[in-house]
Amino acid sequence: MLPRCMLRGPLQVRLGQVFAASRKGAGDNSILLQQAGFSTMRDISELPSSKKRVRGRFGVEWFLGRRPTEINARDVELPKPAFDPKPYRLAYSKYPGVASGLGAEYFYREGQRSPLSYYHMRSPASGDTVMVGATDGRAREARTIDNYVKEKTRGFAVQIVLEGRGVKAYFEPKFPQLMVRLGVGAKVRDLSQYCKRDPDVEVSVSNKGDVVVVRGPTKARVGTLAYRLLKQMQPRLLPYTGKGAHFAFHPAKRKAMRKK
């Protein structure tokens, strides 16, 4: 705020009128503030800046067209739907009959935020079916139910991809004698002991020898064996050449070659 000695001209007269009229009452004060041009006593919707609407495209959008301003591509968790204060709606999800193996210990456990409803139906029309109901979609389509159904029906599988010149895996002469060569002239490694560790997990190799598939009943057992095989096939993945092994759809980070 400027000192009183520095106020000159119409501004000093206006402020003097406002401060003098402030003693008369709040009503007269608000009227004088509006007459003086102050926007503190006016509604935001009445201001010229709120009434002015600017439409059009500016900057890069004028040349390349409109682009989305809000995306969820890099969000850690996708946005959740807004809270609906209406009465909750009970919906059901359909699973094969093997999902009943989870039992009452899972479907009727204590401490659930959205309690589950469970129906096991056996009829010629619908077959062996399990219906799981809940007011929350995440509860009735939980990862636990999906993993249990996969364990009892198709199981789990992991692919290990071998890349590079001379990198190859093969059986000699057959399973479980797994041999891996990590380059031209490299020493052949015998990984037979890893194929014998879990009798329920199967290891297979493609005809070309560049893909090793690990299949098993549970995700934990398959992942454990696949990770141990990967560490033996990938002692040091070269970042410039990419020679070595990696999980499918998870390639190693490559570095650009330096030009001489």
N, C-alpha and C positions, 0 to 999 in steps of 0.2 A: 504494500500500500504506500502511495506517495505521501510525503509530509505535507502538512497543510500549507506551508509556505510555498511549495512548488505548484500548487493548484492554481491555475489562472484560466480566465475565460469562461465559456459557457459550462464547462464541466464543473467548475467550482460553484457556479450558481445552482446547477441541478442537484449536486450533492448537498448543498446547503439547504435547499428546499426539502429534500428527502429527510435529512437528519432533523430538521425542525418540525416536520410533520409527523415524525415517528412518535412524538409525545401525545398526539391527539387521539390515537387509537389504531388498532390493527386494520380496520376497514379503510380509513383514509390513507394509511401507509401503503397498502396493496395497490390502491388506485394510483398513487403518485409513482410507485415503482413501475407500473405498466406504462404510465405516461412518459417516464424518463427513459424507457427503452430497455429495461432490465428484463431478462427472460426467466429469472429465478421464480417468479410468482405466476408463470404461465404454464399451461399444460403442454406436455411434450408433443402431443398430436397437433397442437395449434402452431408450432414453430414452422417457419418456412423450410428448414432443412428436412423435416419429416414429410411435409407435403410434396417436396420435390422428388420425383421419381425419374431415375436415369435408367434407360433401357438401351441395349445394344451390346456389341462385342468390342473388346478393346485388346490391344497387344497382339499376342500370338494367335488368339482365337479369331481375330479378324481375318487372318490369312489361312489358318489350318482348320477353322471350324470349331464348334463347341467341343469341349472335352470334359469328362466327369471330374468334379471337384472333390468328391468323397468316394473313396474306394476302401475295401476291406481286404485287399490282397495281402498286405503285410501285417495284418492284425494277429496278435497271439491267439485271441479267441474271437470267433465271429460274434457280431452283435446279437443279443438275445431279443426276442419279441417283447413289446411293451406289456406291462402288467395289465391284465384284464380284470377289473373288479367284479365282473358278472359272475354268476354261479358257475363253478367249474364243470367241464364237460368230460365225462368218462369215455375214453376210447380204448380200443383193443388192437393188439398186434398178434399176428398168426405165426406160430412156430411149428416145426415137426414134433412128433410125439416124443422124441428122445430128450426134449427140453425138460420133460417131467423128472428127469434124473436129478435135477438140482434140489428137488424136494421142498418140504415146508421150511427147512432151515434157511433157505434163500428167499422164497416168495413171501413168507409170513414172519420175517425177522423183525426185531424191534428196532426202533429208532429211525424208521423210514420217513423222509419228508413227504413223499407221495406214496401212500400204502398201495400195494399191488393187489389185484384181483386175479385169481388163477382158476382156470377151468380146463380139465383134461377130457376131451370128447373122443369117443370111438364109435363110429357108425359106418355103414357101407357107403353112405353118400359123401361124408367129409373125410373118412379115413381116420387115422391116428393123428389128432391135432391138439395142440396146446394153445389156449388163448390167454394172453397176459394183458390185463387192463390197468390203467392208471390215468390220473388227470394230467400228469406231466409226460410229454413224449419221450424225454430222455430216460425216464425211469422204466417205461415199458419196452424200450429198445436199447437196453443197457449192453455194454460191451461184454459183461459176464455171461449173459444168455447167448450172445452170438458166438463167443469163443467156445462155450460148452457144446453148442450144436455142431460147430466145425470139428471139434475134437472127436465127436461120436460119429460123424458122417464122412467127411472128406479129409480131415487132418490138415496139417500145415506143411508148407514147402518153402525153401530158400534156395535161390540160385546164386552161385559164385561164378563170376565171369573172369576168364583168363585172357589177358591181352599181351601182345608183344610177340616178337619174332622168336620162335623156338620154345615158347611157353605152352605146355601141353600137359594134360592129365589123362591117364589110361589105367586099365586093369591088366595085370600081368600074372597069370593068364586070365583070371576072372575075379569076381568079388569074393573076399574083401581085400585082395592084394592091390591096393591103390598106389600108383606111382605118379610122381609129379616131377616134371622137368621145367626149370625156371629160366631157360634160355639156351641158345646154341652152344653146345659144348659144356653146359653146366652139369653138375653132378645130380643124378636122379635121386629123389627123396622117396623113402618108403613110408607111407602114411597108413599102413594096414592096421596099426594099433588103434587108430581113431575110429575106423569103421567097425571095430569089434567091441567098442565100449558100451554102446546101447543096442540091445538086440531088436528093439522096436523101431529104431530109426534106420532108414534105408538111404544109401548113398549110390547115386548113379552118375554116369558120365555120358555126354553126347558123343555121337560118332566122330565128330571133328576133334573132340578133346578140349574144347574151349569153354565148356559150361559144365559145372558140377552141381547137381541137384541133390538137396538133402530133404527127405520127407520123413514125417513122424506124426505121432498122435497129438502131442501138446506143443504149444508155442515155446515153452521154456526148454524142453529137451531138444527140440530142433535148433533153437537159437544157440544153445550152449555148444553143441557139436559143430554147427556151422561156423561159429566164431573161432573155435580152436583150429578147424581146418584152414580158415582164412589166414590165421597168424602163421601157419606153416607154409602156406602158398605165397605169402606176401611178407617176406622178411624185411624188405625195404623197397617200397614202391617208388620207382624213379619218377619225379615230378615232370621231367622234361620229355621223357620217352613214353611214360605211362605203362611201362612193362611191369607186369605183376598181376595181382588178383584183386577184385573188389566185388561187393554185393551188387546184384542187379538193381538198376535204377538209382544207384548211389556211387557214381564214378568219383574217382579221386580228383582233387584240384590240380590242374595242370599249370605249368609255367611256360611262358613264351621262350622260344629258342633265340639265343643271341646271334645276330647276323655279323659275320666277320667283314 
